[in-house]
């Protein structure tokens, strides 16, 4: 095997390994705290180190009406338990270090997805 062919092979393998590890989100999690609270409820639910993949159900019986995103990533809130659409409406985007409060007489947030 010639010297230039060997270097090309090593460079190709290194590029493939780098691409495979850069695209993998299986073990990554959020940094910081997500806080959820129901309307006029003293109970606050917090999530930390949430996986960045998949849909996450908000474990409050009536859902959340107040959300604080104190993580280093953005999230999308959904009114369904499976991050689905309601009446053709997409979820609500909440950027890092921001919060959101639902309007009176609207459905509460039931799930969220991390944007990574």
C-alpha positions as CSV (number, residue, x, y, z in Angstrom):
1,X,0.0,0.0,0.0
2,X,1.4,3.4,-1.0
3,X,2.1,6.1,1.5
4,X,-0.6,8.5,0.1
5,X,-3.2,5.7,-0.1
6,X,-2.6,4.8,3.6
7,X,-2.9,8.5,4.7
8,X,-6.2,8.8,2.7
9,X,-7.6,5.6,4.3
10,X,-6.7,6.9,7.8
11,X,-8.2,10.3,7.1
12,X,-11.4,8.7,5.8
13,X,-11.8,6.5,8.8
14,X,-11.1,9.5,11.1
15,X,-13.8,11.5,9.3
16,X,-16.3,8.7,9.6
17,X,-15.7,8.3,13.3
18,X,-16.0,12.0,13.9
19,X,-19.2,12.2,12.0
20,X,-20.7,9.2,13.9
21,X,-19.9,10.7,17.3
22,X,-21.0,14.2,16.3
23,X,-24.4,13.1,15.2
24,X,-25.2,10.9,18.1
25,X,-27.5,12.4,20.7
26,X,-28.2,9.2,22.6
27,X,-26.3,10.0,25.8
28,X,-26.5,13.8,25.8
29,X,-28.7,15.6,28.3
30,X,-29.7,19.2,29.1
31,X,-27.6,21.4,31.4
32,X,-29.7,23.3,33.9
33,X,-33.3,23.1,35.2
34,X,-36.7,23.1,33.6
35,X,-39.5,24.1,36.0
36,X,-43.2,23.5,35.5
37,X,-46.2,24.6,37.6
38,X,-49.9,24.2,37.2
39,X,-52.4,27.1,37.3
40,X,-52.7,28.5,40.9
41,X,-50.9,25.4,42.2
42,X,-48.2,25.4,44.9
43,X,-46.7,22.2,43.4
44,X,-43.6,22.8,41.2
45,X,-42.1,20.1,39.1
46,X,-38.4,20.3,38.1
47,X,-36.5,18.4,35.5
48,X,-32.7,18.4,35.2
49,X,-30.4,16.4,33.0
50,X,-33.2,15.6,30.6
51,X,-32.2,13.6,27.5
52,X,-32.1,15.7,24.4
53,X,-33.9,13.0,22.3
54,X,-37.5,12.1,22.3
55,X,-40.8,13.5,23.7
56,X,-41.0,14.1,27.5
57,X,-44.3,14.0,29.3
58,X,-44.9,16.7,31.9
59,X,-45.9,14.7,35.0
60,X,-48.4,17.1,36.5
61,X,-52.0,15.8,36.7
62,X,-53.5,18.8,34.9
63,X,-50.4,19.8,32.9
64,X,-48.3,22.9,33.3
65,X,-49.4,26.5,32.8
66,X,-46.2,28.1,33.9
67,X,-42.8,27.1,32.5
68,X,-39.3,28.3,33.2
69,X,-36.5,27.2,30.9
70,X,-33.2,27.7,32.8
71,X,-31.2,25.3,30.6
72,X,-28.6,25.9,28.0
73,X,-31.0,24.6,25.2
74,X,-34.3,25.6,23.8
75,X,-37.5,23.5,24.2
76,X,-40.9,23.2,22.4
77,X,-44.0,22.8,24.5
78,X,-47.0,20.8,23.4
79,X,-50.6,20.6,24.6
80,X,-50.7,16.8,24.0
81,X,-48.9,14.0,26.0
82,X,-47.1,12.8,22.9
83,X,-45.7,16.1,21.5
84,X,-48.4,16.0,18.8
85,X,-50.3,18.9,17.3
86,X,-53.7,20.2,18.4
87,X,-56.0,21.8,15.8
88,X,-53.1,22.0,13.3
89,X,-51.1,24.1,15.7
90,X,-47.4,23.4,16.3
91,X,-45.9,23.6,19.8
92,X,-44.7,26.8,21.5
93,X,-41.0,27.5,21.3
94,X,-39.3,28.6,24.6
95,X,-35.7,29.7,24.2
96,X,-33.1,29.2,26.9
97,X,-33.4,31.3,30.1
98,X,-36.9,32.4,29.1
99,X,-40.4,31.4,30.5
100,X,-43.9,31.0,29.2
101,X,-47.3,31.3,30.8
102,X,-50.5,30.0,29.1
103,X,-53.4,32.3,28.5
104,X,-56.5,32.0,30.6
105,X,-59.0,29.3,29.4
106,X,-56.4,27.6,27.2
107,X,-55.1,24.1,27.4
108,X,-52.1,23.4,29.6
109,X,-48.8,22.1,28.5
110,X,-48.6,18.3,28.6
111,X,-45.2,17.4,27.0
112,X,-42.1,19.0,25.6
113,X,-39.2,18.3,23.2
114,X,-35.6,19.5,23.5
115,X,-34.2,21.3,20.5
116,X,-30.6,20.3,19.9
